[in-house]
Amino acid sequence: MEQSQEIPEGLVRARASIDNIDAALIHILAERFRCTKEVGKLKAELGLPASDPGREERQVARLRTLAEESGLDPVFAEKFLKFIVTEVIRHHEEIQKES
């Protein structure tokens, strides 16, 4: 049988904070995708392409700077943004097909 060990209070608090931050991230991502869905609809109405490489490049540069200022690895921040942008572009392409 496995022995039960008491988890130190500091670890409990840290994990609770992480859980709260994870929940906030999910809510923020949901809001971001609501906004990008609106952008996708507008792009479809205006006949604009699903992706905007110039804007994406500016966003990467801006978020890398923010990451550096915040003590976050800018390479990670860029990978995270590119993952999100890839999904946004996929959504925009779907919206264009539906239009």
MMTF fields as JSON, N, C-alpha, C and O atoms, coordinates in Angstrom:
{
  "mmtfVersion": "1.0.0",
  "mmtfProducer": "UNKNOWN",
  "numBonds": 395,
  "numAtoms": 396,
  "numGroups": 99,
  "numChains": 1,
  "numModels": 1,
  "chainsPerModel": [1],
  "groupsPerChain": [99],
  "chainIdList": ["A"],
  "bondAtomList": [4, 2, 8, 6, 12, 10, 16, 14, 20, 18, 24, 22, 28, 26, 32, 30, 36, 34, 40, 38, 44, 42, 48, 46, 52, 50, 56, 54, 60, 58, 64, 62, 68, 66, 72, 70, 76, 74, 80, 78, 84, 82, 88, 86, 92, 90, 96, 94, 100, 98, 104, 102, 108, 106, 112, 110, 116, 114, 120, 118, 124, 122, 128, 126, 132, 130, 136, 134, 140, 138, 144, 142, 148, 146, 152, 150, 156, 154, 160, 158, 164, 162, 168, 166, 172, 170, 176, 174, 180, 178, 184, 182, 188, 186, 192, 190, 196, 194, 200, 198, 204, 202, 208, 206, 212, 210, 216, 214, 220, 218, 224, 222, 228, 226, 232, 230, 236, 234, 240, 238, 244, 242, 248, 246, 252, 250, 256, 254, 260, 258, 264, 262, 268, 266, 272, 270, 276, 274, 280, 278, 284, 282, 288, 286, 292, 290, 296, 294, 300, 298, 304, 302, 308, 306, 312, 310, 316, 314, 320, 318, 324, 322, 328, 326, 332, 330, 336, 334, 340, 338, 344, 342, 348, 346, 352, 350, 356, 354, 360, 358, 364, 362, 368, 366, 372, 370, 376, 374, 380, 378, 384, 382, 388, 386, 392, 390],
  "bondOrderList": [1, 1, 1, 1, 1, 1, 1, 1, 1, 1, 1, 1, 1, 1, 1, 1, 1, 1, 1, 1, 1, 1, 1, 1, 1, 1, 1, 1, 1, 1, 1, 1, 1, 1, 1, 1, 1, 1, 1, 1, 1, 1, 1, 1, 1, 1, 1, 1, 1, 1, 1, 1, 1, 1, 1, 1, 1, 1, 1, 1, 1, 1, 1, 1, 1, 1, 1, 1, 1, 1, 1, 1, 1, 1, 1, 1, 1, 1, 1, 1, 1, 1, 1, 1, 1, 1, 1, 1, 1, 1, 1, 1, 1, 1, 1, 1, 1, 1],
  "groupList": [{"groupName": "MET", "atomNameList": ["N", "CA", "C", "O"], "elementList": ["N", "C", "C", "O"], "formalChargeList": [0, 0, 0, 0], "bondAtomList": [1, 0, 2, 1, 3, 2], "bondOrderList": [1, 1, 2], "singleLetterCode": "M", "chemCompType": "L-PEPTIDE LINKING"}, {"groupName": "GLU", "atomNameList": ["N", "CA", "C", "O"], "elementList": ["N", "C", "C", "O"], "formalChargeList": [0, 0, 0, 0], "bondAtomList": [1, 0, 2, 1, 3, 2], "bondOrderList": [1, 1, 2], "singleLetterCode": "E", "chemCompType": "L-PEPTIDE LINKING"}, {"groupName": "GLN", "atomNameList": ["N", "CA", "C", "O"], "elementList": ["N", "C", "C", "O"], "formalChargeList": [0, 0, 0, 0], "bondAtomList": [1, 0, 2, 1, 3, 2], "bondOrderList": [1, 1, 2], "singleLetterCode": "Q", "chemCompType": "L-PEPTIDE LINKING"}, {"groupName": "SER", "atomNameList": ["N", "CA", "C", "O"], "elementList": ["N", "C", "C", "O"], "formalChargeList": [0, 0, 0, 0], "bondAtomList": [1, 0, 2, 1, 3, 2], "bondOrderList": [1, 1, 2], "singleLetterCode": "S", "chemCompType": "L-PEPTIDE LINKING"}, {"groupName": "ILE", "atomNameList": ["N", "CA", "C", "O"], "elementList": ["N", "C", "C", "O"], "formalChargeList": [0, 0, 0, 0], "bondAtomList": [1, 0, 2, 1, 3, 2], "bondOrderList": [1, 1, 2], "singleLetterCode": "I", "chemCompType": "L-PEPTIDE LINKING"}, {"groupName": "PRO", "atomNameList": ["N", "CA", "C", "O"], "elementList": ["N", "C", "C", "O"], "formalChargeList": [0, 0, 0, 0], "bondAtomList": [1, 0, 2, 1, 3, 2], "bondOrderList": [1, 1, 2], "singleLetterCode": "P", "chemCompType": "L-PEPTIDE LINKING"}, {"groupName": "GLY", "atomNameList": ["N", "CA", "C", "O"], "elementList": ["N", "C", "C", "O"], "formalChargeList": [0, 0, 0, 0], "bondAtomList": [1, 0, 2, 1, 3, 2], "bondOrderList": [1, 1, 2], "singleLetterCode": "G", "chemCompType": "PEPTIDE LINKING"}, {"groupName": "LEU", "atomNameList": ["N", "CA", "C", "O"], "elementList": ["N", "C", "C", "O"], "formalChargeList": [0, 0, 0, 0], "bondAtomList": [1, 0, 2, 1, 3, 2], "bondOrderList": [1, 1, 2], "singleLetterCode": "L", "chemCompType": "L-PEPTIDE LINKING"}, {"groupName": "VAL", "atomNameList": ["N", "CA", "C", "O"], "elementList": ["N", "C", "C", "O"], "formalChargeList": [0, 0, 0, 0], "bondAtomList": [1, 0, 2, 1, 3, 2], "bondOrderList": [1, 1, 2], "singleLetterCode": "V", "chemCompType": "L-PEPTIDE LINKING"}, {"groupName": "ARG", "atomNameList": ["N", "CA", "C", "O"], "elementList": ["N", "C", "C", "O"], "formalChargeList": [0, 0, 0, 0], "bondAtomList": [1, 0, 2, 1, 3, 2], "bondOrderList": [1, 1, 2], "singleLetterCode": "R", "chemCompType": "L-PEPTIDE LINKING"}, {"groupName": "ALA", "atomNameList": ["N", "CA", "C", "O"], "elementList": ["N", "C", "C", "O"], "formalChargeList": [0, 0, 0, 0], "bondAtomList": [1, 0, 2, 1, 3, 2], "bondOrderList": [1, 1, 2], "singleLetterCode": "A", "chemCompType": "L-PEPTIDE LINKING"}, {"groupName": "ASP", "atomNameList": ["N", "CA", "C", "O"], "elementList": ["N", "C", "C", "O"], "formalChargeList": [0, 0, 0, 0], "bondAtomList": [1, 0, 2, 1, 3, 2], "bondOrderList": [1, 1, 2], "singleLetterCode": "D", "chemCompType": "L-PEPTIDE LINKING"}, {"groupName": "ASN", "atomNameList": ["N", "CA", "C", "O"], "elementList": ["N", "C", "C", "O"], "formalChargeList": [0, 0, 0, 0], "bondAtomList": [1, 0, 2, 1, 3, 2], "bondOrderList": [1, 1, 2], "singleLetterCode": "N", "chemCompType": "L-PEPTIDE LINKING"}, {"groupName": "HIS", "atomNameList": ["N", "CA", "C", "O"], "elementList": ["N", "C", "C", "O"], "formalChargeList": [0, 0, 0, 0], "bondAtomList": [1, 0, 2, 1, 3, 2], "bondOrderList": [1, 1, 2], "singleLetterCode": "H", "chemCompType": "L-PEPTIDE LINKING"}, {"groupName": "PHE", "atomNameList": ["N", "CA", "C", "O"], "elementList": ["N", "C", "C", "O"], "formalChargeList": [0, 0, 0, 0], "bondAtomList": [1, 0, 2, 1, 3, 2], "bondOrderList": [1, 1, 2], "singleLetterCode": "F", "chemCompType": "L-PEPTIDE LINKING"}, {"groupName": "CYS", "atomNameList": ["N", "CA", "C", "O"], "elementList": ["N", "C", "C", "O"], "formalChargeList": [0, 0, 0, 0], "bondAtomList": [1, 0, 2, 1, 3, 2], "bondOrderList": [1, 1, 2], "singleLetterCode": "C", "chemCompType": "L-PEPTIDE LINKING"}, {"groupName": "THR", "atomNameList": ["N", "CA", "C", "O"], "elementList": ["N", "C", "C", "O"], "formalChargeList": [0, 0, 0, 0], "bondAtomList": [1, 0, 2, 1, 3, 2], "bondOrderList": [1, 1, 2], "singleLetterCode": "T", "chemCompType": "L-PEPTIDE LINKING"}, {"groupName": "LYS", "atomNameList": ["N", "CA", "C", "O"], "elementList": ["N", "C", "C", "O"], "formalChargeList": [0, 0, 0, 0], "bondAtomList": [1, 0, 2, 1, 3, 2], "bondOrderList": [1, 1, 2], "singleLetterCode": "K", "chemCompType": "L-PEPTIDE LINKING"}],
  "groupTypeList": [0, 1, 2, 3, 2, 1, 4, 5, 1, 6, 7, 8, 9, 10, 9, 10, 3, 4, 11, 12, 4, 11, 10, 10, 7, 4, 13, 4, 7, 10, 1, 9, 14, 9, 15, 16, 17, 1, 8, 6, 17, 7, 17, 10, 1, 7, 6, 7, 5, 10, 3, 11, 5, 6, 9, 1, 1, 9, 2, 8, 10, 9, 7, 9, 16, 7, 10, 1, 1, 3, 6, 7, 11, 5, 8, 14, 10, 1, 17, 14, 7, 17, 14, 4, 8, 16, 1, 8, 4, 9, 13, 13, 1, 1, 4, 2, 17, 1, 3],
  "groupIdList": [1, 2, 3, 4, 5, 6, 7, 8, 9, 10, 11, 12, 13, 14, 15, 16, 17, 18, 19, 20, 21, 22, 23, 24, 25, 26, 27, 28, 29, 30, 31, 32, 33, 34, 35, 36, 37, 38, 39, 40, 41, 42, 43, 44, 45, 46, 47, 48, 49, 50, 51, 52, 53, 54, 55, 56, 57, 58, 59, 60, 61, 62, 63, 64, 65, 66, 67, 68, 69, 70, 71, 72, 73, 74, 75, 76, 77, 78, 79, 80, 81, 82, 83, 84, 85, 86, 87, 88, 89, 90, 91, 92, 93, 94, 95, 96, 97, 98, 99],
  "secStructList": [7, 7, 7, 7, 7, 7, 7, 7, 2, 2, 2, 2, 2, 2, 2, 2, 2, 2, 2, 2, 2, 2, 2, 2, 2, 2, 2, 2, 2, 2, 2, 2, 2, 2, 2, 2, 2, 2, 2, 2, 2, 2, 2, 2, 2, 2, 6, 7, 7, 1, 7, 7, 2, 2, 2, 2, 2, 2, 2, 2, 2, 2, 2, 2, 2, 2, 2, 2, 2, 2, 6, 7, 7, 2, 2, 2, 2, 2, 2, 2, 2, 2, 2, 2, 2, 2, 2, 2, 2, 2, 2, 2, 2, 2, 2, 2, 2, 2, 7],
  "xCoordList": [0.834, 0.0, 0.868, 1.952, 0.365, 1.077, 0.913, -0.185, 2.032, 1.965, 1.457, 1.866, 0.579, 0.045, 0.998, 1.361, 1.392, 2.258, 1.511, 0.773, 1.718, 1.094, 1.867, 3.098, 1.137, 1.764, 2.045, 1.164, 3.27, 3.617, 2.704, 2.32, 2.364, 1.447, 1.94, 1.139, 3.237, 3.783, 3.509, 3.205, 3.618, 3.338, 1.853, 1.48, 1.016, -0.438, -0.783, -1.544, -0.227, -0.499, 0.008, -0.685, 1.223, 1.782, 0.93, 0.665, 0.509, -0.337, -1.695, -2.231, -2.253, -3.535, -3.375, -4.255, -2.265, -2.003, -1.884, -2.43, -1.169, -1.025, -2.386, -2.672, -3.224, -4.565, -5.377, -6.08, -5.282, -5.995, -5.469, -6.243, -4.163, -3.564, -3.97, -4.291, -3.958, -4.386, -5.825, -6.138, -6.697, -8.096, -8.181, -8.935, -7.408, -7.407, -6.902, -7.449, -5.866, -5.345, -6.412, -6.551, -7.155, -8.213, -9.269, -9.712, -9.667, -10.671, -10.126, -10.851, -8.879, -8.267, -8.17, -8.463, -7.76, -7.687, -9.07, -9.211, -10.079, -11.442, -11.863, -12.458, -11.557, -11.89, -11.102, -11.643, -9.826, -9.002, -9.603, -9.677, -10.032, -10.596, -11.967, -12.339, -12.717, -13.963, -13.636, -14.317, -12.605, -12.195, -11.67, -12.011, -10.839, -10.282, -11.352, -11.225, -12.396, -13.505, -14.177, -14.526, -14.355, -14.923, -14.028, -14.509, -12.715, -11.764, -11.907, -11.904, -12.032, -12.2, -13.442, -13.413, -14.533, -15.772, -15.584, -16.014, -14.938, -14.688, -13.774, -14.012, -12.74, -11.841, -12.6, -12.407, -13.458, -14.241, -15.153, -15.259, -15.811, -16.704, -15.95, -16.468, -14.728, -13.926, -13.048, -12.352, -13.076, -12.277, -10.787, -9.964, -10.441, -9.031, -8.521, -9.304, -7.213, -6.664, -6.755, -6.828, -6.75, -6.872, -5.68, -5.825, -4.51, -3.324, -2.83, -3.08, -2.131, -1.542, -0.101, 0.179, 0.814, 2.198, 2.865, 3.657, 2.56, 3.145, 2.721, 3.548, 1.436, 0.939, 1.514, 1.918, 1.549, 2.088, 3.536, 3.934, 4.317, 5.719, 5.834, 6.673, 4.979, 4.994, 4.584, 5.158, 3.599, 3.153, 4.244, 4.441, 4.945, 6.037, 7.085, 7.538, 7.469, 8.487, 7.991, 8.737, 6.746, 6.177, 6.122, 6.491, 5.666, 5.536, 6.883, 7.034, 7.86, 9.211, 9.755, 10.37, 9.523, 9.972, 9.254, 9.888, 7.939, 7.176, 7.669, 7.779, 7.963, 8.456, 9.784, 9.974, 10.689, 11.987, 11.818, 12.462, 10.943, 10.7, 10.074, 10.235, 9.365, 8.661, 9.462, 9.012, 10.634, 11.439, 10.992, 11.281, 10.287, 9.835, 10.73, 11.127, 11.038, 11.869, 11.177, 10.088, 11.797, 11.161, 10.972, 10.052, 11.832, 11.672, 10.385, 9.622, 10.15, 8.904, 7.705, 6.722, 7.778, 6.666, 6.359, 5.195, 7.401, 7.2, 6.557, 5.636, 7.027, 6.435, 4.965, 4.126, 4.662, 3.287, 2.403, 1.31, 2.884, 2.11, 1.914, 0.818, 2.952, 2.831, 1.826, 1.093, 1.794, 0.807, -0.606, -1.477, -0.823, -2.137, -2.489, -3.605, -1.544, -1.801, -2.13, -2.995, -1.462, -1.756, -3.206, -3.891, -3.662, -5.054, -6.02, -7.068, -5.68, -6.523, -6.658, -7.76, -5.555, -5.59, -6.477, -7.244, -6.372, -7.228, -8.701, -9.528, -9.023, -10.41, -10.832, -11.943, -9.951, -10.283, -10.533, -11.438, -9.735, -9.942, -11.281, -11.955, -11.677, -12.981, -14.11, -15.094, -13.964, -14.976, -15.099, -16.208, -13.968, -14.003, -14.696, -15.426, -14.482, -15.133, -16.638, -17.399, -17.08, -18.498, -19.19, -20.411, -18.429, -19.01, -19.371, -19.867],
  "yCoordList": [-1.192, 0.0, 1.241, 1.269, 2.265, 3.53, 4.339, 4.456, 4.895, 5.721, 7.107, 7.69, 7.616, 8.956, 9.972, 9.863, 10.95, 12.005, 13.32, 13.602, 14.107, 15.423, 16.341, 16.37, 17.076, 17.999, 19.305, 19.85, 19.81, 21.065, 22.212, 22.295, 23.089, 24.203, 25.094, 25.56, 25.331, 26.151, 25.559, 26.281, 24.242, 23.556, 23.632, 23.833, 23.473, 23.585, 24.977, 25.11, 26.007, 27.394, 27.645, 28.25, 27.175, 27.381, 26.685, 27.249, 25.468, 24.747, 25.411, 25.431, 25.95, 26.658, 27.895, 28.206, 28.592, 29.759, 29.345, 30.001, 28.257, 27.75, 27.388, 27.706, 26.728, 26.359, 27.6, 27.605, 28.647, 29.898, 30.56, 31.059, 30.56, 31.152, 30.364, 30.954, 29.033, 28.205, 28.515, 28.609, 28.675, 29.009, 30.374, 30.545, 31.344, 32.672, 32.604, 33.267, 31.811, 31.662, 31.112, 31.585, 30.129, 29.554, 30.608, 30.717, 31.379, 32.429, 33.508, 33.999, 33.869, 34.873, 34.347, 35.073, 33.088, 32.506, 32.443, 32.709, 32.096, 32.056, 33.438, 33.564, 34.464, 35.836, 36.233, 36.873, 35.856, 36.18, 35.544, 36.188, 34.287, 33.614, 34.181, 34.142, 34.703, 35.402, 36.631, 36.909, 37.352, 38.545, 38.178, 38.824, 37.14, 36.768, 36.186, 36.262, 35.612, 35.127, 36.318, 36.243, 37.407, 38.624, 39.158, 39.578, 39.136, 39.569, 38.683, 39.177, 37.378, 36.45, 36.749, 36.677, 37.085, 37.433, 38.708, 38.786, 39.699, 40.95, 40.729, 41.287, 39.928, 39.633, 38.947, 39.274, 38.0, 37.293, 38.26, 38.2, 39.15, 40.144, 41.082, 41.482, 41.429, 42.38, 41.698, 42.372, 40.375, 39.644, 39.688, 39.589, 39.835, 39.876, 38.469, 37.587, 38.249, 36.912, 36.547, 37.417, 35.25, 34.751, 35.152, 35.385, 35.234, 35.601, 36.985, 37.454, 37.609, 38.934, 38.855, 39.215, 38.381, 38.163, 39.399, 39.27, 40.575, 41.798, 42.023, 42.315, 41.886, 42.039, 40.95, 41.217, 39.732, 38.628, 38.899, 38.638, 39.412, 39.738, 40.828, 40.746, 41.85, 42.929, 42.405, 42.799, 41.524, 40.946, 40.102, 40.158, 39.328, 38.506, 39.411, 39.155, 40.464, 41.384, 42.034, 42.123, 42.485, 43.135, 42.177, 42.547, 40.961, 40.0, 39.47, 39.126, 39.399, 39.015, 40.075, 39.748, 41.346, 42.431, 42.359, 42.466, 42.178, 42.045, 40.865, 40.959, 39.759, 38.579, 38.893, 38.569, 39.516, 39.861, 40.77, 40.572, 41.774, 42.708, 42.009, 42.453, 40.919, 40.198, 39.038, 38.376, 38.792, 37.674, 36.328, 35.286, 36.349, 35.123, 34.871, 35.812, 33.64, 33.284, 33.757, 33.281, 34.689, 35.198, 34.137, 34.234, 33.132, 32.039, 31.273, 30.94, 30.999, 30.337, 31.2, 30.695, 32.504, 33.416, 33.405, 33.399, 33.403, 33.38, 32.068, 32.077, 30.953, 29.654, 29.601, 29.098, 30.12, 30.136, 30.978, 30.555, 32.174, 33.037, 32.381, 32.428, 31.779, 31.152, 29.995, 29.779, 29.262, 28.193, 28.774, 28.239, 29.867, 30.506, 31.062, 30.867, 31.75, 32.363, 31.292, 31.503, 30.167, 29.075, 28.622, 28.367, 28.526, 28.131, 29.218, 28.912, 30.471, 31.591, 31.58, 31.738, 31.396, 31.371, 30.222, 30.383, 29.073, 27.934, 28.309, 27.989, 28.984, 29.432, 30.417, 30.327, 31.357, 32.351, 31.678, 32.071, 30.667, 29.939, 29.223, 29.182, 28.661, 28.004, 29.021, 28.747, 30.187, 31.235, 31.662, 31.874, 31.792, 32.184, 31.137, 31.48, 29.86, 28.778, 28.809, 28.497, 29.188, 29.233, 30.442, 30.446, 31.451, 32.698, 32.557, 33.506],
  "zCoordList": [0.0, 0.0, 0.0, 0.583, -0.668, -0.767, 0.513, 1.059, 0.979, 2.179, 1.817, 0.813, 2.63, 2.43, 3.057, 4.228, 2.265, 2.769, 2.711, 1.766, 3.73, 3.755, 2.81, 2.818, 2.012, 1.066, 1.794, 2.458, 1.671, 2.353, 1.913, 0.746, 2.852, 2.59, 1.45, 0.639, 1.383, 0.299, -1.07, -2.019, -1.17, -2.43, -2.766, -3.922, -1.76, -1.966, -2.493, -3.452, -1.871, -2.302, -3.72, -4.539, -3.999, -5.338, -6.398, -7.459, -6.107, -7.07, -7.246, -8.354, -6.183, -6.285, -7.164, -7.968, -7.014, -7.865, -9.321, -10.207, -9.565, -10.938, -11.516, -12.67, -10.729, -11.194, -11.564, -12.575, -10.749, -11.039, -12.305, -13.122, -12.459, -13.658, -14.898, -15.93, -14.806, -15.941, -16.331, -17.518, -15.349, -15.641, -16.326, -17.284, -15.835, -16.443, -17.884, -18.765, -18.125, -19.493, -20.433, -21.561, -19.979, -20.818, -21.146, -22.289, -20.139, -20.376, -21.316, -22.181, -21.153, -22.026, -23.46, -24.41, -23.614, -24.959, -25.606, -26.8, -24.828, -25.371, -25.864, -26.934, -25.091, -25.5, -26.74, -27.642, -26.79, -27.949, -29.199, -30.245, -29.1, -30.262, -30.647, -31.82, -29.683, -30.039, -30.889, -31.876, -30.506, -31.258, -32.64, -33.631, -32.703, -34.006, -34.926, -36.148, -34.356, -35.178, -35.868, -37.046, -35.133, -35.717, -36.826, -37.878, -36.58, -37.616, -38.848, -39.976, -38.633, -39.756, -40.573, -41.802, -39.899, -40.606, -41.429, -42.579, -40.824, -41.54, -42.739, -43.81, -42.572, -43.683, -44.814, -45.985, -44.466, -45.487, -46.226, -47.451, -45.492, -46.111, -47.042, -48.085, -46.663, -47.441, -48.49, -49.249, -48.535, -49.509, -49.209, -50.119, -47.944, -47.545, -47.263, -46.909, -47.415, -47.141, -45.665, -44.797, -45.399, -44.026, -43.171, -41.971, -43.778, -42.999, -43.415, -44.525, -42.496, -42.726, -42.221, -41.078, -43.077, -42.645, -42.032, -41.099, -42.537, -41.981, -40.539, -39.675, -40.288, -38.912, -38.015, -36.883, -38.523, -37.724, -37.339, -36.204, -38.258, -37.987, -36.918, -36.02, -37.028, -36.025, -34.649, -33.634, -34.62, -33.348, -32.703, -31.489, -33.505, -32.968, -32.335, -31.22, -33.042, -32.51, -31.22, -30.245, -31.21, -30.03, -28.835, -27.721, -29.072, -27.97, -27.498, -26.326, -28.394, -27.952, -26.994, -25.978, -27.326, -26.444, -25.109, -24.059, -25.135, -23.89, -23.062, -21.84, -23.73, -23.021, -22.337, -21.165, -23.061, -22.482, -21.277, -20.246, -21.409, -20.303, -19.094, -17.958, -19.351, -18.281, -17.705, -16.77, -18.251, -17.776, -18.327, -17.739, -19.454, -20.108, -21.319, -22.007, -21.571, -22.722, -24.012, -24.332, -24.756, -25.971, -27.052, -27.865, -27.065, -28.032, -27.722, -28.628, -26.445, -26.049, -26.421, -26.962, -26.136, -26.439, -27.929, -28.328, -28.748, -30.198, -30.639, -31.456, -30.113, -30.461, -30.055, -30.802, -28.874, -28.376, -29.297, -29.672, -29.659, -30.548, -31.911, -32.468, -32.444, -33.763, -33.729, -34.695, -32.627, -32.474, -32.531, -33.216, -31.809, -31.779, -33.156, -33.637, -33.79, -35.1, -36.14, -36.991, -36.082, -37.012, -36.86, -37.85, -35.632, -35.38, -35.844, -36.413, -35.608, -36.05, -37.572, -38.097, -38.275, -39.738, -40.219, -41.168, -39.569, -39.923, -39.756, -40.611, -38.662, -38.441, -39.526, -40.048, -39.869, -40.898, -42.24, -42.976, -42.561, -43.814, -43.814, -44.843, -42.685, -42.577, -42.759, -43.445, -42.145, -42.274, -43.73, -44.221, -44.427, -45.842, -46.686, -47.616, -46.38, -47.137, -46.927, -47.843, -45.715, -45.389, -46.01, -46.17, -46.352, -46.901, -48.353, -48.961]
}
